Amino acid sequence: MSELNLNHGLYFEDFAPGQRMTSVGRTISEHDVIAFAGLSGDFNQIHTDAEFARATPFGQRIAHGLLGLAVASGLAVQTGILGANVIAFREIGEWKFVKPVFFGDTIHVVMEVAEAKAFPRLGGGAVTLTVTVHNQKDEIVMKGNWTVLVKNK
């Protein structure tokens, strides 16, 4: 594996099936949820109304699933493996929201390289990552596959 440059990330040749990477954690705050509601326009009461949410099966407000996915993407980038060498985020495959993310939960991402397929005409290749998002109890709250196009050296 080449030297890790946090600005550039890994090159396509540095990825091999079976490699596993874990991100740092990030706590999801009420501010995160309200800011995401404003950004997305999704003010569903399950996210924004404590009294309404108390009467749901969850018993409290939950973070938007797409907020959790967005934070997971950022955590993945913060690992340093995905940087300027990523040509494009190509696909999210079979993504499942397994458990709710509650206000105050701390999530982290575990990524494992499932496949690395060269695309010489693009000057790189497709890297498919199996991604699981865990809460502070190490319960999986989201999972699926991401495919990113990454430059060659």
N, C-alpha and C positions, 0 to 999 in steps of 0.2 A: 504494500500500500504506500502511496506517495505521502509526502509530508502534508499535513492538514493545514490549509490556509483558510481561516474563518471567513475571509472575503470571497474566496472562490469555491470552497467546498471540494468534494471529491470529483474526479473525472470518471467517465464511464468505465474505464479499465480498472478502477479501484474497487468497483462493486463486484461481489461474488455471492452466489446463493448461499444462504445460511448465516451471513453476517447479521449481527444483531446490535442494535443501538437503542439506548434509553435516554430520554430527555430529562431535564430538570423538571420540577413541578411548578405549577402556578395556581394560586387560589382564585376562584371565581367569586367576585364581589357583587354586591347589589349595584354598585356603580357600573360594573361591566355590563350587567343585564339591562339596566336602564339606558345606557349609552347605545347598546346594540339595538334595543327597541327603537330608539330615535333614528339610528342609522338605517335600519331595515324597514321601519314602518310597522313592525309586528308588535303591537301592543296587546296581544292576547292576555286576558286576565290571569291565566295560569302563571304568567311571568311577572305581572305588574301589580296585582291586587291581592294582598295578603289575606283578606277576609274571604274572597272568592276561592283562593287556592286552598285555604284551610278545609273547605268542604269537598275537595277532590280526593281521589284515592291516594294522592301523594301527601296530603295533609299540610302542604306548604308550597310556596312558590318554587318553581324550577327554572333553571337557565334554559334559554333557547337551545335546541339541539344544534342548530347551525352556528351558534356562538361557540359551543364546545368544539365543533369541527374546525372553526376558524382559529381558535386558540391552539388546538392540536397542531394545525399547520404551522403556526408560529413557533411552537415548541420544537417541532421537527427541524425547522430552519435554524433555531438556536443551537442545535447539536453541532452545527458546523459542517455537516456532511452535504447539505443542500445549500448552495450559494449561487454565485454568479455563473457557475458552470451549468446550472439548470437552464435548458433552452425553454422548456415549457412544462407546466403541470398539465398532463394530458388527460388523465381519467381518474375518477373515483369509482371503484367497482364494488358492487354488493355491500354498500355501507349500511350498517345496522346501528340503531340507537337502542342499546340493550337495557340500560338503567338510566334514571334521571340524574342530572347533575344539579345538586342543590346549591343555594347560596352558601358560600363558605367552604365548599368542597375544593380540594387541591388535586388537580389532575396532572398526569404525566403521560408521555407517549412511549410505546415500545414499538420499534420498527425492525422487521426482518426482511432481508432481501430474498424474494421468492424467485425472481428471474431477472436476468440481464441479457437483452437481445440487441445485437449490433444493428445499426442502420447506417451503413457507410455513406450513403448519399446525403444524410443529414449531418455528417461529421460527428456522430455520437451514437447513442443507443437508448433504448427504453429500459428503464429499471422499474420493476414492479416490486413494491413494498407491501408486506402484510403488516397492517397497522392496528394496534390495540391501544385504546385510551383507558387508563386506569384512574380510579379515585384514590384517596388517601388510605382506604382500607384494602387496596390492591384489587378491588372489584373492577371488572371490565364494564365500562359504561358505553363504549362505542367500539366498533371494529369494522374492518373492511380492507380493501386494497387500494393503493394509490399507484399510478404509473406516472413517472416523470421522464422527460427526455433530457439526457445529460450529454454534454460535449465530450469528445475525445481529447486526449492530451495533445 
